[in-house]
Amino acid sequence: MSRGLRIPAPHPPKRGVFISFEGGEAAGKTTQMQMLRNHLVSERSVAEDLIFTTREPGGSELGASIRELLLNGDHVDPRAEALLYAADRAHHIATMVRPHLARGGLVLTDRYLDSSIAYQGAGRALEPDEIGSLSLWAVDGLLPHRTILLDVPTHTLDVRRDPAGHDRLETAGLEFHEAVREEFLDLAAAEPERYAVIDGTLPREEVHAQVLAAVGEVLSLFDPTFEPAPPARHRDEL
């Protein structure tokens, strides 16, 4: 009889720095991630090639195809949707994120596995613990050093989203987005050492200042003068 999937223990990378940005639709994740990157380059003299900014889904060529299917395609069964997100994440981490961390670099990502737990686990009414286990298995337990949760009221989506077009997630109902928000807040309450919850309705410069304060400690792990090392040959090096 099969023993089932081995779910690895969650852990941050042993080398490099990994920071994720989470939140509901139109919370300002992309804006704040770019502001952080610009600050590091202009104010802290971090070389641009040491910072890898990415997103999920869509951070790789495969991910871009999956993103188009998931966000702009026809209806996808919730379980199939969860598996597609996990497949994208597994490939993205293995081929892009881990190699950069192995060189001692800094990774900033717009969404990570917490989004799957919130959107597919709570929003799609699947089991959040099962979605979390699936995602941890897909990335072999890799977690960010710090997760920035930009929290905004659900009605903010109607004000901030692009009127020219809405994807499948943006057009989901109020109940869906409320469930997603509550799950994000529950995740943050369960892991206060990893999460920093920031009021995303504040002016962007105030949010940026709070982001800088939230990542200050983990950025001390990052050496912007490092000499790049060869990529890790084995996953246990991270």
C-alpha positions, 0 to 999 in steps of 0.5 A: 500500500502506498504511503502517500505524498511526503510533505516536507517540513516548511523552511526558508532558504539557507542562502539568499533572501526570499520575500513574497507579497500577498493580498487580494485583487488590486491590493497594490502588491506589484506596485509595492514590490517594484517600489522595494526593488527601486529602493534597494537599487537606488538607495542601498546600491544593490546591483540590479542583477542580484534582485530577481522579481517574479510573479505567480502564475506567469514567472516562467514561459510555462507559467505564462501559458498556465496564467492565460488559461487560468485567468482568461480561459473558460471554466476550470474545475476547482481541483484542476485549478489547484493542480495547475497552480501547483504545477506552475509553482513547482516548475517556477521554483525549481527552474528560476527561484532556487537557482537565484537563491543558490547564488545568494541573490534576493527574490521578490515574488508577487504571490506564492503558495499562500495565495493558493491556500486562500484562493483555492482552499477558502475561495473555492471551498476546497480544504485549505490544509490540503491545498497547503500540503500540495503546495509545500510538496510542489516546492519541497517545503521552501517558504519565504523569509518574510511575507508582506500581506497588503490587506484591503477591504473587499469593496476596494476591488471595485474602485481599483481594478482596470475597467477595461477588462476583468479576469476570472478571479476579479469577476468572482463574487463578493463572498469569494473575495471575502473568504479569500481575505479572511483566509489570508488574515488567518494565515498571518495570525498563525505565522506572525514571525513570517507575516507582516500585515500592512493596511493597503488602503494607506497612501502608497508612500506610507505603505512603502515605509511600512514594507521597508520596516517589515523587511529590514531584519531579513534584508540583513541576511542579504550581502549585496557585495557577494560573489555569485556561486555556482547554482546548487546541484542538490535541492538540500543546498537550499 
